[in-house]
Amino acid sequence: MLDNLKKYDIILASNSPRRRELLKGLGLNFKAETLVDIDETYPDNLKGGEIPAYISKQKSNSYKEFLNDNTLLITADTIVWLDDKQFGKPIDAEDAKRMLKQLSGNTHMVYTGVTILTKEKEKTFISASEVKFANLSNDEIDFYVNNFSPMDKAGAYGIQEWIGYIGVEAINGSYFNVMGLPIQRLYSELKEF
């Protein structure tokens, strides 16, 4: 599958083990590269899915000078969006608990922006998933933060971890988008690239 990509050396520029695992599931040969440090600030006027789309473009732009004619680069960024506010990665355990308390009992959006880049072409798209959380007790939140790895995840949670099992009541949209890479949509975009 995806024979149209055989001419490319595919690079996933991501520190996320989940994104690497999901892309591997497509059966593509690719190299994962650790991201160079980029400025993840964004203009104040951006809202919701515009934010990760902007940041994924910034990530791809930081690699532009290293691309050769047969390189295809994939970058992504994911945020959680609730009450007109972005929830990125928590800065510490207390921040993670604060985020989870706000998500508890509420429905939030997860937006992922993905950029596919070659020397000749660039495509950025946004995927959105709506996630409904059950009411979480302080003990449940403490247990999750103390026993799992919320620090590298937007919104301080991984849907594929314990908190997803006990806390997520419903999803409208891609489950894999909530994990950090809307893999079905990416596959469709790559087929047409």
DRENRODO-620715 format. One record per residue: residue in one letter; x, y, z of N, C-alpha, C in turn. Coordinates in nm, 4 decimals, always signed. Example, Ala and Ser with C-alpha at 12.3 -4.5 7.8 and 13.67 -1.06 7.14 Angstrom:
<gufis>
("A" (+1.3190 -0.5690 +0.7800) (+1.2300 -0.4500 +0.7800) (+1.3200 -0.3300 +0.7800))
("S" (+1.2850 -0.2250 +0.7080) (+1.3670 -0.1060 +0.7140) (+1.2900 +0.0030 +0.7870))
</gufis>
This chain:
<gufis>
("M" (+0.0837 -0.1180 +0.0000) (+0.0000 +0.0000 +0.0000) (+0.0884 +0.1247 +0.0000))
("L" (+0.0307 +0.2351 -0.0373) (+0.1003 +0.3635 -0.0460) (+0.2246 +0.3553 -0.1355))
("D" (+0.2087 +0.2863 -0.2487) (+0.3195 +0.2727 -0.3438) (+0.3668 +0.4087 -0.3943))
("N" (+0.2784 +0.5097 -0.3930) (+0.3171 +0.6432 -0.4386) (+0.4262 +0.7051 -0.3504))
("L" (+0.4516 +0.6468 -0.2334) (+0.5523 +0.7021 -0.1422) (+0.6859 +0.6302 -0.1502))
("K" (+0.6957 +0.5282 -0.2344) (+0.8188 +0.4467 -0.2391) (+0.9429 +0.5275 -0.2760))
("K" (+0.9236 +0.6364 -0.3491) (+1.0387 +0.7174 -0.3907) (+1.0933 +0.8040 -0.2765))
("Y" (+1.0208 +0.8096 -0.1648) (+1.0586 +0.8990 -0.0547) (+1.1265 +0.8252 +0.0605))
("D" (+1.2186 +0.8954 +0.1236) (+1.2656 +0.8587 +0.2562) (+1.1735 +0.9332 +0.3524))
("I" (+1.0961 +0.8589 +0.4276) (+0.9959 +0.9205 +0.5147) (+1.0559 +0.9435 +0.6526))
("I" (+1.0362 +1.0653 +0.7023) (+1.0831 +1.1010 +0.8359) (+0.9630 +1.1472 +0.9178))
("L" (+0.9461 +1.0870 +1.0334) (+0.8502 +1.1357 +1.1314) (+0.9301 +1.2158 +1.2337))
("A" (+0.9115 +1.3457 +1.2350) (+0.9830 +1.4321 +1.3292) (+0.8978 +1.4450 +1.4540))
("S" (+0.9196 +1.3539 +1.5478) (+0.8378 +1.3520 +1.6684) (+0.9121 +1.2826 +1.7813))
("N" (+0.8948 +1.3350 +1.9015) (+0.9478 +1.2704 +2.0208) (+0.8488 +1.1698 +2.0795))
("S" (+0.7289 +1.1632 +2.0244) (+0.6216 +1.0840 +2.0826) (+0.6320 +0.9363 +2.0453))
("P" (+0.6469 +0.8487 +2.1443) (+0.6455 +0.7053 +2.1135) (+0.5109 +0.6602 +2.0591))
("R" (+0.4024 +0.7271 +2.0972) (+0.2705 +0.6897 +2.0464) (+0.2587 +0.7211 +1.8979))
("R" (+0.3077 +0.8369 +1.8553) (+0.3025 +0.8694 +1.7117) (+0.3863 +0.7705 +1.6318))
("R" (+0.5015 +0.7351 +1.6842) (+0.5877 +0.6381 +1.6154) (+0.5178 +0.5031 +1.6019))
("E" (+0.4530 +0.4590 +1.7087) (+0.3804 +0.3313 +1.7075) (+0.2655 +0.3344 +1.6069))
("L" (+0.1916 +0.4442 +1.6046) (+0.0777 +0.4546 +1.5131) (+0.1228 +0.4566 +1.3673))
("L" (+0.2280 +0.5319 +1.3361) (+0.2759 +0.5361 +1.1979) (+0.3305 +0.4004 +1.1556))
("K" (+0.3961 +0.3323 +1.2474) (+0.4472 +0.1975 +1.2189) (+0.3333 +0.1035 +1.1789))
("G" (+0.2160 +0.1257 +1.2384) (+0.0990 +0.0438 +1.2086) (+0.0535 +0.0523 +1.0639))
("L" (+0.0948 +0.1570 +0.9908) (+0.0599 +0.1669 +0.8483) (+0.1504 +0.0803 +0.7611))
("G" (+0.2553 +0.0229 +0.8201) (+0.3469 -0.0602 +0.7426) (+0.4461 +0.0192 +0.6602))
("L" (+0.4636 +0.1461 +0.6933) (+0.5589 +0.2298 +0.6201) (+0.6995 +0.2117 +0.6750))
("N" (+0.7960 +0.2202 +0.5857) (+0.9347 +0.2317 +0.6306) (+0.9602 +0.3792 +0.6544))
("F" (+0.9976 +0.4124 +0.7761) (+1.0249 +0.5521 +0.8077) (+1.1313 +0.5582 +0.9157))
("K" (+1.1892 +0.6762 +0.9246) (+1.2862 +0.7033 +1.0292) (+1.2229 +0.8056 +1.1223))
("A" (+1.2334 +0.7812 +1.2514) (+1.1831 +0.8774 +1.3494) (+1.2998 +0.9627 +1.3959))
("E" (+1.2789 +1.0918 +1.3967) (+1.3822 +1.1840 +1.4431) (+1.3298 +1.2646 +1.5598))
("T" (+1.4158 +1.2861 +1.6547) (+1.3808 +1.3717 +1.7672) (+1.3717 +1.5146 +1.7174))
("L" (+1.2708 +1.5815 +1.7613) (+1.2507 +1.7193 +1.7178) (+1.3603 +1.8108 +1.7690))
("V" (+1.3989 +1.9004 +1.6828) (+1.4842 +2.0096 +1.7289) (+1.3960 +2.0984 +1.8155))
("D" (+1.4554 +2.1702 +1.9069) (+1.3753 +2.2601 +1.9903) (+1.3177 +2.3713 +1.9047))
("I" (+1.1866 +2.3835 +1.9092) (+1.1235 +2.4938 +1.8369) (+1.0397 +2.5746 +1.9348))
("D" (+1.0157 +2.6955 +1.8976) (+0.9314 +2.7836 +1.9765) (+0.7856 +2.7437 +1.9505))
("E" (+0.7171 +2.6945 +2.0531) (+0.5791 +2.6500 +2.0353) (+0.4776 +2.7569 +2.0744))
("T" (+0.5218 +2.8827 +2.0787) (+0.4246 +2.9895 +2.1010) (+0.3492 +3.0117 +1.9696))
("Y" (+0.2343 +3.0738 +1.9807) (+0.1499 +3.0953 +1.8631) (+0.0780 +3.2282 +1.8790))
("P" (+0.0324 +3.2851 +1.7688) (-0.0384 +3.4129 +1.7772) (-0.1651 +3.4019 +1.8635))
("D" (-0.1929 +3.5048 +1.9403) (-0.3061 +3.5063 +2.0342) (-0.4416 +3.4877 +1.9672))
("N" (-0.4506 +3.5223 +1.8397) (-0.5803 +3.5155 +1.7727) (-0.6183 +3.3740 +1.7297))
("L" (-0.5258 +3.2768 +1.7408) (-0.5568 +3.1406 +1.7004) (-0.6421 +3.0710 +1.8062))
("K" (-0.7343 +2.9883 +1.7605) (-0.8253 +2.9158 +1.8502) (-0.8330 +2.7692 +1.8080))
("G" (-0.8580 +2.6820 +1.9046) (-0.8847 +2.5415 +1.8769) (-0.7828 +2.4766 +1.7855))
("G" (-0.8314 +2.4157 +1.6782) (-0.7460 +2.3414 +1.5858) (-0.6445 +2.4249 +1.5107))
("E" (-0.6665 +2.5563 +1.5061) (-0.5688 +2.6435 +1.4395) (-0.4331 +2.6391 +1.5115))
("I" (-0.4356 +2.6166 +1.6419) (-0.3121 +2.6177 +1.7213) (-0.2202 +2.5011 +1.6835))
("P" (-0.2661 +2.3750 +1.6899) (-0.1752 +2.2665 +1.6524) (-0.1396 +2.2661 +1.5038))
("A" (-0.2277 +2.3184 +1.4184) (-0.1927 +2.3294 +1.2760) (-0.0754 +2.4260 +1.2597))
("Y" (-0.0820 +2.5390 +1.3278) (+0.0258 +2.6378 +1.3230) (+0.1561 +2.5777 +1.3757))
("I" (+0.1487 +2.5079 +1.4895) (+0.2701 +2.4527 +1.5506) (+0.3277 +2.3399 +1.4656))
("S" (+0.2422 +2.2564 +1.4054) (+0.2958 +2.1494 +1.3185) (+0.3679 +2.2095 +1.1975))
("K" (+0.3163 +2.3218 +1.1466) (+0.3861 +2.3912 +1.0368) (+0.5201 +2.4465 +1.0842))
("Q" (+0.5224 +2.5036 +1.2041) (+0.6477 +2.5550 +1.2594) (+0.7498 +2.4422 +1.2731))
("K" (+0.7036 +2.3262 +1.3186) (+0.7927 +2.2105 +1.3313) (+0.8492 +2.1713 +1.1950))
("S" (+0.7626 +2.1646 +1.0938) (+0.8112 +2.1255 +0.9611) (+0.9051 +2.2308 +0.9035))
("N" (+0.8757 +2.3585 +0.9280) (+0.9636 +2.4652 +0.8783) (+1.1036 +2.4557 +0.9371))
("S" (+1.1144 +2.4070 +1.0601) (+1.2463 +2.3962 +1.1231) (+1.3320 +2.2876 +1.0570))
("Y" (+1.2697 +2.2011 +0.9773) (+1.3429 +2.0949 +0.9075) (+1.3657 +2.1246 +0.7599))
("K" (+1.3033 +2.2292 +0.7071) (+1.3059 +2.2556 +0.5631) (+1.4457 +2.2530 +0.5029))
("E" (+1.5402 +2.3144 +0.5698) (+1.6759 +2.3239 +0.5143) (+1.7461 +2.1882 +0.5068))
("F" (+1.6961 +2.0884 +0.5806) (+1.7596 +1.9565 +0.5816) (+1.6965 +1.8597 +0.4819))
("L" (+1.5874 +1.9005 +0.4172) (+1.5189 +1.8116 +0.3230) (+1.5968 +1.7998 +0.1931))
("N" (+1.6002 +1.6776 +0.1407) (+1.6512 +1.6623 +0.0048) (+1.5343 +1.6283 -0.0862))
("D" (+1.5635 +1.6028 -0.2139) (+1.4553 +1.5854 -0.3112) (+1.3665 +1.4649 -0.2844))
("N" (+1.4173 +1.3650 -0.2132) (+1.3360 +1.2451 -0.1914) (+1.2964 +1.2270 -0.0443))
("T" (+1.2907 +1.3381 +0.0308) (+1.2483 +1.3317 +0.1711) (+1.1017 +1.3726 +0.1829))
("L" (+1.0273 +1.2946 +0.2593) (+0.8907 +1.3300 +0.2955) (+0.8887 +1.3385 +0.4485))
("L" (+0.8528 +1.4546 +0.4988) (+0.8551 +1.4815 +0.6416) (+0.7126 +1.4880 +0.6946))
("I" (+0.6905 +1.4277 +0.8115) (+0.5610 +1.4349 +0.8795) (+0.5843 +1.4949 +1.0183))
("T" (+0.5096 +1.6003 +1.0498) (+0.5134 +1.6588 +1.1834) (+0.3695 +1.6692 +1.2353))
("A" (+0.3560 +1.6738 +1.3673) (+0.2218 +1.6827 +1.4260) (+0.2294 +1.7536 +1.5606))
("D" (+0.1164 +1.8079 +1.6000) (+0.1026 +1.8665 +1.7326) (-0.0413 +1.8442 +1.7779))
("T" (-0.0594 +1.8144 +1.9058) (-0.1915 +1.7855 +1.9608) (-0.2175 +1.8738 +2.0822))
("I" (-0.3398 +1.9245 +2.0901) (-0.3813 +1.9983 +2.2092) (-0.5180 +1.9482 +2.2560))
("V" (-0.5459 +1.9759 +2.3806) (-0.6787 +1.9579 +2.4379) (-0.7375 +2.0980 +2.4522))
("W" (-0.8673 +2.1127 +2.4208) (-0.9323 +2.2439 +2.4190) (-1.0612 +2.2360 +2.5005))
("L" (-1.0684 +2.3174 +2.6050) (-1.1864 +2.3211 +2.6906) (-1.2109 +2.4652 +2.7344))
("D" (-1.3353 +2.5075 +2.7272) (-1.3744 +2.6420 +2.7716) (-1.2877 +2.7506 +2.7085))
("D" (-1.2629 +2.7355 +2.5788) (-1.1870 +2.8353 +2.5038) (-1.0426 +2.8488 +2.5518))
("K" (-0.9883 +2.7397 +2.6110) (-0.8500 +2.7405 +2.6578) (-0.7776 +2.6157 +2.6093))
("Q" (-0.6500 +2.6349 +2.5809) (-0.5642 +2.5243 +2.5393) (-0.5049 +2.4557 +2.6625))
("F" (-0.5061 +2.3227 +2.6591) (-0.4384 +2.2430 +2.7604) (-0.3255 +2.1696 +2.6883))
("G" (-0.2042 +2.2148 +2.7099) (-0.0894 +2.1475 +2.6510) (-0.0363 +2.0425 +2.7471))
("K" (+0.0945 +2.0217 +2.7447) (+0.1567 +1.9273 +2.8376) (+0.1711 +1.9956 +2.9736))
("P" (+0.1446 +1.9236 +3.0814) (+0.1584 +1.9845 +3.2134) (+0.3042 +2.0129 +3.2474))
("I" (+0.3263 +2.1148 +3.3304) (+0.4634 +2.1496 +3.3678) (+0.5120 +2.0706 +3.4888))
("D" (+0.4167 +2.0201 +3.5685) (+0.4537 +1.9371 +3.6836) (+0.3299 +1.8589 +3.7277))
("A" (+0.3437 +1.7775 +3.8343) (+0.2342 +1.6914 +3.8801) (+0.1123 +1.7731 +3.9239))
("E" (+0.1359 +1.8845 +3.9895) (+0.0233 +1.9678 +4.0338) (-0.0534 +2.0251 +3.9157))
("D" (+0.0192 +2.0647 +3.8114) (-0.0443 +2.1150 +3.6904) (-0.1257 +2.0045 +3.6239))
("A" (-0.0725 +1.8822 +3.6219) (-0.1451 +1.7678 +3.5647) (-0.2747 +1.7440 +3.6414))
("K" (-0.2686 +1.7484 +3.7740) (-0.3893 +1.7280 +3.8557) (-0.4911 +1.8394 +3.8309))
("R" (-0.4429 +1.9620 +3.8189) (-0.5318 +2.0753 +3.7915) (-0.6054 +2.0553 +3.6597))
("M" (-0.5307 +2.0131 +3.5555) (-0.5929 +1.9903 +3.4246) (-0.6989 +1.8811 +3.4332))
("L" (-0.6643 +1.7695 +3.4963) (-0.7579 +1.6565 +3.5036) (-0.8829 +1.6928 +3.5829))
("K" (-0.8681 +1.7753 +3.6868) (-0.9858 +1.8196 +3.7625) (-1.0774 +1.9040 +3.6738))
("Q" (-1.0188 +1.9847 +3.5848) (-1.1005 +2.0658 +3.4943) (-1.1676 +1.9795 +3.3867))
("L" (-1.0988 +1.8753 +3.3409) (-1.1567 +1.7879 +3.2389) (-1.2655 +1.6980 +3.2976))
("S" (-1.2533 +1.6640 +3.4264) (-1.3468 +1.5754 +3.4939) (-1.4911 +1.6230 +3.4789))
("G" (-1.5778 +1.5321 +3.4328) (-1.7191 +1.5636 +3.4186) (-1.7535 +1.6540 +3.3022))
("N" (-1.6568 +1.6843 +3.2186) (-1.6786 +1.7750 +3.1053) (-1.6496 +1.7068 +2.9722))
("T" (-1.6953 +1.7709 +2.8668) (-1.6640 +1.7278 +2.7307) (-1.5654 +1.8276 +2.6727))
("H" (-1.4555 +1.7754 +2.6198) (-1.3531 +1.8624 +2.5610) (-1.3217 +1.8169 +2.4189))
("M" (-1.2477 +1.8994 +2.3503) (-1.2030 +1.8671 +2.2144) (-1.0550 +1.8342 +2.2165))
("V" (-1.0160 +1.7401 +2.1329) (-0.8745 +1.7119 +2.1080) (-0.8494 +1.7444 +1.9612))
("Y" (-0.7545 +1.8337 +1.9377) (-0.7190 +1.8745 +1.8025) (-0.5754 +1.8335 +1.7745))
("T" (-0.5553 +1.7732 +1.6581) (-0.4197 +1.7450 +1.6112) (-0.4015 +1.8118 +1.4760))
("G" (-0.2933 +1.8863 +1.4652) (-0.2525 +1.9423 +1.3375) (-0.1390 +1.8586 +1.2832))
("V" (-0.1473 +1.8217 +1.1561) (-0.0450 +1.7385 +1.0914) (+0.0019 +1.8098 +0.9655))
("T" (+0.1332 +1.8118 +0.9455) (+0.1902 +1.8682 +0.8232) (+0.2716 +1.7610 +0.7533))
("I" (+0.2467 +1.7476 +0.6230) (+0.3248 +1.6589 +0.5357) (+0.4016 +1.7523 +0.4424))
("L" (+0.5331 +1.7319 +0.4350) (+0.6162 +1.8264 +0.3604) (+0.7199 +1.7537 +0.2756))
("T" (+0.7291 +1.7942 +0.1485) (+0.8413 +1.7573 +0.0617) (+0.8954 +1.8882 +0.0048))
("K" (+0.9998 +1.8781 -0.0766) (+1.0526 +2.0013 -0.1382) (+0.9499 +2.0652 -0.2316))
("E" (+0.8627 +1.9829 -0.2916) (+0.7677 +2.0338 -0.3898) (+0.6298 +2.0650 -0.3325))
("K" (+0.5964 +2.0073 -0.2176) (+0.4574 +2.0114 -0.1746) (+0.4482 +2.0229 -0.0223))
("E" (+0.3422 +2.0877 +0.0232) (+0.3135 +2.0940 +0.1669) (+0.1639 +2.0833 +0.1887))
("K" (+0.1245 +2.0014 +0.2851) (-0.0176 +1.9855 +0.3183) (-0.0306 +1.9836 +0.4696))
("T" (-0.1163 +2.0692 +0.5228) (-0.1467 +2.0695 +0.6656) (-0.2960 +2.0453 +0.6815))
("F" (-0.3307 +1.9589 +0.7746) (-0.4716 +1.9348 +0.8038) (-0.4911 +1.9256 +0.9544))
("I" (-0.6166 +1.9375 +0.9949) (-0.6546 +1.9335 +1.1363) (-0.7552 +1.8208 +1.1545))
("S" (-0.7368 +1.7442 +1.2605) (-0.8343 +1.6421 +1.2975) (-0.8900 +1.6779 +1.4351))
("A" (-1.0208 +1.6586 +1.4533) (-1.0867 +1.6938 +1.5786) (-1.1624 +1.5744 +1.6345))
("S" (-1.1512 +1.5535 +1.7641) (-1.2262 +1.4493 +1.8343) (-1.2857 +1.5095 +1.9607))
("E" (-1.4109 +1.4752 +1.9873) (-1.4782 +1.5205 +2.1083) (-1.4718 +1.4081 +2.2115))
("V" (-1.4274 +1.4409 +2.3326) (-1.4093 +1.3399 +2.4375) (-1.4903 +1.3801 +2.5603))
("K" (-1.5745 +1.2872 +2.6071) (-1.6555 +1.3119 +2.7271) (-1.5944 +1.2356 +2.8433))
("F" (-1.5581 +1.3102 +2.9471) (-1.4991 +1.2506 +3.0671) (-1.6065 +1.2298 +3.1738))
("A" (-1.5958 +1.1192 +3.2463) (-1.6776 +1.0959 +3.3648) (-1.6274 +1.1873 +3.4769))
("N" (-1.7038 +1.1954 +3.5828) (-1.6563 +1.2647 +3.7022) (-1.5477 +1.1802 +3.7665))
("L" (-1.4305 +1.2397 +3.7853) (-1.3177 +1.1694 +3.8453) (-1.2995 +1.2164 +3.9892))
("S" (-1.2750 +1.1220 +4.0784) (-1.2490 +1.1595 +4.2171) (-1.1050 +1.2092 +4.2298))
("N" (-1.0771 +1.2819 +4.3364) (-0.9403 +1.3261 +4.3625) (-0.8470 +1.2061 +4.3775))
("D" (-0.8959 +1.0977 +4.4383) (-0.8137 +0.9770 +4.4539) (-0.7782 +0.9168 +4.3179))
("E" (-0.8752 +0.9154 +4.2260) (-0.8491 +0.8613 +4.0921) (-0.7471 +0.9476 +4.0184))
("I" (-0.7618 +1.0775 +4.0287) (-0.6678 +1.1690 +3.9636) (-0.5285 +1.1527 +4.0225))
("D" (-0.5187 +1.1482 +4.1552) (-0.3889 +1.1296 +4.2207) (-0.3253 +0.9977 +4.1795))
("F" (-0.4049 +0.8911 +4.1762) (-0.3535 +0.7595 +4.1384) (-0.2948 +0.7636 +3.9977))
("Y" (-0.3680 +0.8241 +3.9061) (-0.3202 +0.8310 +3.7681) (-0.1903 +0.9113 +3.7574))
("V" (-0.1897 +1.0293 +3.8143) (-0.0722 +1.1165 +3.8039) (+0.0497 +1.0510 +3.8700))
("N" (+0.0284 +0.9813 +3.9817) (+0.1397 +0.9203 +4.0550) (+0.1899 +0.7897 +3.9943))
("N" (+0.1064 +0.7232 +3.9130) (+0.1437 +0.5903 +3.8637) (+0.1609 +0.5798 +3.7128))
("F" (+0.1300 +0.6852 +3.6406) (+0.1414 +0.6813 +3.4951) (+0.2240 +0.8007 +3.4479))
("S" (+0.2195 +0.8292 +3.3195) (+0.3081 +0.9311 +3.2619) (+0.2300 +1.0433 +3.1958))
("P" (+0.1660 +1.1278 +3.2744) (+0.0870 +1.2344 +3.2120) (+0.1692 +1.3537 +3.1644))
("M" (+0.2961 +1.3592 +3.2003) (+0.3740 +1.4811 +3.1764) (+0.4044 +1.5079 +3.0292))
("D" (+0.4037 +1.4054 +2.9457) (+0.4354 +1.4258 +2.8041) (+0.3105 +1.4231 +2.7160))
("K" (+0.1944 +1.4465 +2.7782) (+0.0695 +1.4345 +2.7040) (-0.0148 +1.5620 +2.7167))
("A" (-0.0686 +1.6052 +2.6047) (-0.1604 +1.7194 +2.6058) (-0.2788 +1.6875 +2.6961))
("G" (-0.3155 +1.7819 +2.7806) (-0.4276 +1.7608 +2.8709) (-0.3968 +1.6702 +2.9876))
("A" (-0.2711 +1.6276 +2.9987) (-0.2227 +1.5450 +3.1109) (-0.2833 +1.4050 +3.1145))
("Y" (-0.3268 +1.3549 +2.9972) (-0.3771 +1.2168 +3.0001) (-0.3492 +1.1449 +2.8688))
("G" (-0.3352 +1.0134 +2.8814) (-0.3260 +0.9256 +2.7659) (-0.4489 +0.8376 +2.7626))
("I" (-0.5272 +0.8481 +2.6578) (-0.6522 +0.7724 +2.6493) (-0.6274 +0.6217 +2.6520))
("Q" (-0.5073 +0.5809 +2.6089) (-0.4731 +0.4391 +2.6030) (-0.4248 +0.3860 +2.7380))
("E" (-0.4212 +0.4726 +2.8388) (-0.3771 +0.4333 +2.9718) (-0.4975 +0.4180 +3.0658))
("W" (-0.4694 +0.3865 +3.1898) (-0.5715 +0.3592 +3.2914) (-0.6802 +0.4655 +3.2960))
("I" (-0.6410 +0.5923 +3.2890) (-0.7389 +0.7016 +3.2983) (-0.8397 +0.6954 +3.1835))
("G" (-0.7943 +0.6514 +3.0669) (-0.8863 +0.6356 +2.9544) (-0.9857 +0.5233 +2.9785))
("Y" (-0.9388 +0.4172 +3.0419) (-1.0268 +0.3034 +3.0711) (-1.1388 +0.3419 +3.1670))
("I" (-1.1037 +0.4187 +3.2704) (-1.2026 +0.4469 +3.3740) (-1.2699 +0.5827 +3.3579))
("G" (-1.2113 +0.6707 +3.2772) (-1.2612 +0.8068 +3.2729) (-1.3319 +0.8501 +3.1468))
("V" (-1.3025 +0.7848 +3.0343) (-1.3605 +0.8310 +2.9076) (-1.4943 +0.7615 +2.8841))
("E" (-1.6010 +0.8397 +2.8888) (-1.7356 +0.7860 +2.8676) (-1.7705 +0.7722 +2.7207))
("A" (-1.7228 +0.8665 +2.6379) (-1.7593 +0.8647 +2.4963) (-1.6583 +0.9440 +2.4149))
("I" (-1.6465 +0.9041 +2.2887) (-1.5631 +0.9768 +2.1929) (-1.6448 +0.9956 +2.0666))
("N" (-1.6405 +1.1148 +2.0123) (-1.6966 +1.1411 +1.8810) (-1.5797 +1.1852 +1.7936))
("G" (-1.5338 +1.0967 +1.7064) (-1.4168 +1.1253 +1.6246) (-1.3155 +1.0126 +1.6381))
("S" (-1.1945 +1.0390 +1.5936) (-1.0893 +0.9378 +1.5891) (-1.0255 +0.9147 +1.7262))
("Y" (-1.0271 +0.7901 +1.7707) (-0.9571 +0.7494 +1.8930) (-0.8076 +0.7761 +1.8782))
("F" (-0.7533 +0.7431 +1.7608) (-0.6090 +0.7599 +1.7398) (-0.5686 +0.9076 +1.7383))
("N" (-0.6607 +0.9947 +1.6981) (-0.6343 +1.1374 +1.7088) (-0.6120 +1.1768 +1.8545))
("V" (-0.6909 +1.1198 +1.9438) (-0.6760 +1.1495 +2.0863) (-0.5407 +1.0980 +2.1368))
("M" (-0.4915 +0.9900 +2.0774) (-0.3581 +0.9393 +2.1116) (-0.2472 +1.0288 +2.0569))
("G" (-0.2783 +1.1092 +1.9545) (-0.1790 +1.2037 +1.9050) (-0.1517 +1.1992 +1.7562))
("L" (-0.2164 +1.1074 +1.6827) (-0.1971 +1.1043 +1.5377) (-0.3213 +1.0444 +1.4722))
("P" (-0.3963 +1.1248 +1.3967) (-0.5181 +1.0753 +1.3303) (-0.4782 +0.9874 +1.2119))
("I" (-0.4489 +0.8640 +1.2399) (-0.3797 +0.7770 +1.1451) (-0.4624 +0.7468 +1.0197))
("Q" (-0.5935 +0.7307 +1.0338) (-0.6753 +0.7051 +0.9148) (-0.6735 +0.8255 +0.8219))
("R" (-0.6892 +0.9443 +0.8777) (-0.6854 +1.0661 +0.7965) (-0.5471 +1.0842 +0.7341))
("L" (-0.4402 +1.0570 +0.8104) (-0.3054 +1.0668 +0.7566) (-0.2877 +0.9710 +0.6391))
("Y" (-0.3359 +0.8481 +0.6535) (-0.3289 +0.7496 +0.5454) (-0.3987 +0.8032 +0.4194))
("S" (-0.5178 +0.8581 +0.4379) (-0.5927 +0.9130 +0.3232) (-0.5176 +1.0268 +0.2569))
("E" (-0.4581 +1.1142 +0.3371) (-0.3812 +1.2267 +0.2818) (-0.2571 +1.1777 +0.2108))
("L" (-0.1895 +1.0779 +0.2663) (-0.0681 +1.0247 +0.2032) (-0.1004 +0.9549 +0.0714))
("K" (-0.2156 +0.8892 +0.0632) (-0.2568 +0.8235 -0.0620) (-0.2673 +0.9241 -0.1764))
("E" (-0.3097 +1.0459 -0.1423) (-0.3314 +1.1497 -0.2431) (-0.2114 +1.2416 -0.2601))
("F" (-0.1072 +1.2230 -0.1818) (+0.0039 +1.3173 -0.1802) (+0.0912 +1.3012 -0.3037))
</gufis>
